[in-house]
């Protein structure tokens, strides 16, 4: 006879999901929607990203990765080269 099983602990219904580990936009797959958490760039690249409206808290959708990274922010579409996409940390 097998010993009685203890009740398995279930997370509460209102428990928030674990925080995702940040990664680079250049590591994301096309079709992913992500949120910008940080910009890791030198002054010139940082200025370009901010001018394009890419700043922490911004939600974006990665449409494709080649020939450039095509991102959709709201109704706007932006193309980034690989160097700029690498500077953007997302979750």
N, C-alpha and C positions, 0 to 999 in steps of 0.2 A: 504494500500500500504506500503510495507516494505521500510525502508530507503535505499539509495544506499550504496553498500558495498565499502569500501576503498580497494584499490589494496593491496594485501598481499605482504609484503616485501620478496623478494627471495634473498638468499645469492649469491654473485658473483660466477661465474663459477670457478674462480681460488682460491676460499677460501679454506684454509687448514682445514681438519677436526679437531675438538677439541682434545686436547691432552688426551690420555687415562690415567686413574688413575693407578699408579704403584700398583702391587700386588706381592705376593710371587709366585715363580715357583710352589710350592707345592699346590697352589690354582688353577692352570690352569687345563684345560681339555685336555685329549689326543687329538692330532690332531692340537693343536694350535701352530702357529708360533709366537714367541715373540722376543723382543730385551732386553738384560740385561741393566738395568740402574744403578744398585748399588749392592754391596755385603755387607751384614750386618753380619759379621762373626768374631769370635775370630781368633787369629793368626794362629792356626793349621788348622782350617777349611778354612780360607782365603788362606793359602798356597796350600791346596789341590785343591781348585777351580781354582786358578791361574795356577797351574801346568797342570790342565786339559784343560786350554785354555778358561775358563769361566771368562770373565772380562767385564766391562762396554762397551757397544757398540756391543757386540757379538750377532749375530742373531742365534737363535736356534729353533728347532722344537721338541715339546714334543710328543714322540711316544706312551708311555704308563706310567702308574703310579704304577702298581703292577707287580711283587713283589718289583721292584725298579723303580725309575724314569729314563726312557730311553730317552735320548735326542740326537738329531742329530745336529751336527754342521758341515756344509759342507758335506763331505763324511764320517766323523767320527761319531761313535755312542758311547755315554758315559752313564754309569749307575751311578746314584747318590742315596744315601740313603735319607730318609725323612728329616733328620737333615740338610744335605747340600742343598737340594732343598728349604728348608725354608729360608736359608741364601741369596738366589738369588732373587733380586727384578727385576721385568720385566714390560714391557708395551706391 
